[in-house]
Amino acid sequence: MLSRVAASFYWLSRYIERSDGILRMLKTNYASSQDSVAGFTWEPVIRIFSGSDEELIEKLGDDSRAVLKYMVIDKENPNSIVNLITLARENARSVQEHIPKDLWQCLNEYYHTAKEPRIVAGLKKDDPIGVLDVLIKEVMLYYGTAEITMERGQARSFMNIGKYLERAIQSIDILDVKFGPINNNPDLLLDITYWKHLLLSIGGYELYQKTYRDGLEAHNVIEQVILNNDFPRSVIYSVNNIQRYFDRLKNNSNVNDYREISFQIGKLQSNIKYSSVKSIRQMGLHEYLTSLREDLYRIGNSLNEYYFANS
C-alpha cells in the first residue's frame, strides 16, 4: 500500500474518532449545565479539545450555546465537528477507490448533515441535545458500515490503529483535565455527581455500576479508565488494539521499521499492564498520564516517519 493511502486511512479514522469523543462530551456537559450542577464549568471541555487558550476560555465562559456553536460549527476552530468531518471526507476522497461505496456515502451524509441549516438553528434556538444526537447517530452509522463492509486488509488495520490511538489520547486527556482541579478543591473527591458526569462523558457509567459496588470513588474511576480491559474506552483496551492491528502489518512492512514501532507499542503495553492504582498514585497521576501521552505521540510520530513518509 502506498504511504499516502495508508496515511489517509489513518487520519480519516482519527478525525472521525475525535468528532465522536467531542460530541459525546458536549452532550453530557450540556445536560449537566441544565441540571444546575454546583460548580459546573465548560473550561475542561475547551482545554481538552482546544488547548489552554486562556483568552478563548474567558471569551466563551460558561455560555453553553456559545461553547456548542464553537465546538460544532465554528470554521475558525480546527477541532470543530464541521472541520473534522471535512478533513475526514477529504482523506476518504483521496482513497475513494479503496473504500466501499456504502462507507463513502456514510461519510458524505455525515458531512452534509453537519452543514445543514437545521444544525445551526438547533444550536441557537432549539434543544441542542437533539442536534448532538443526530450527529452522534451519523458517527455510529459510519462505524457500523465500516465494520460490515471494509475488507480485512491493510486499510482496515491503519484505520483501527488511528481510531484506537486517538481514543487512548482522548481518555488520557479527559482524565488528566478532570483530576486537575482536585489539587485546588479536594472536596471534589467526594462529589459523586462530578465522577458520574466524567464517566457519562466517555460512556463508562453503566459499566462502572456493574463493576464496582462501593459507590463512585476516584480510585475506581482511575482503574476503569486506565486499566479495565473490558471498558472499550480504557487506555489499556485501546493500546491492546493498537498492538493487535499493527501486528497484522508485519508481513507487509520493512522488518526494521516494524520492529521499532512494535517495540514502542509493546513497551507502553507492558507499562500499563503492570501498573496499579497504587503505583500510579505513587508516581503521581498527572506525571503518569503525561508519560503515557508522550509514548502515544511517539508511536504516532514513528508511524508518520516509517509508514506515511512524513505525510
Buried (B, 14 or more C-beta within 10 A) or exposed (E): BEBEBBBBBBBBBBBBBBBBBBBBBBBBBBBBBEEEBEEBBBBBBBBBBBEEEEEBBEEBEEEBEBBBBBBBBBEEBEBBBBBBBBBBBBBBBBBEEBBBEEBBEBBBEBBEBBEEEEBBEBBEEEEBBEBBEBBBEBBEBBBEBBEEEBEEEBBBBBBBBBBBBBBBBBBBBBBBBBBBBBEEEEEBEEBEBBBBBBBBBBBBBEBBEEBBEEEBBBEBBBBBBBBBEEBBBBBBBBBBBBBBBBEBBEEEBEEEBBEEBBEBBEEBBEBBEEBEBEEBEEEEBEEBBEBBBEBBEBBBEBBBEBBBEEE
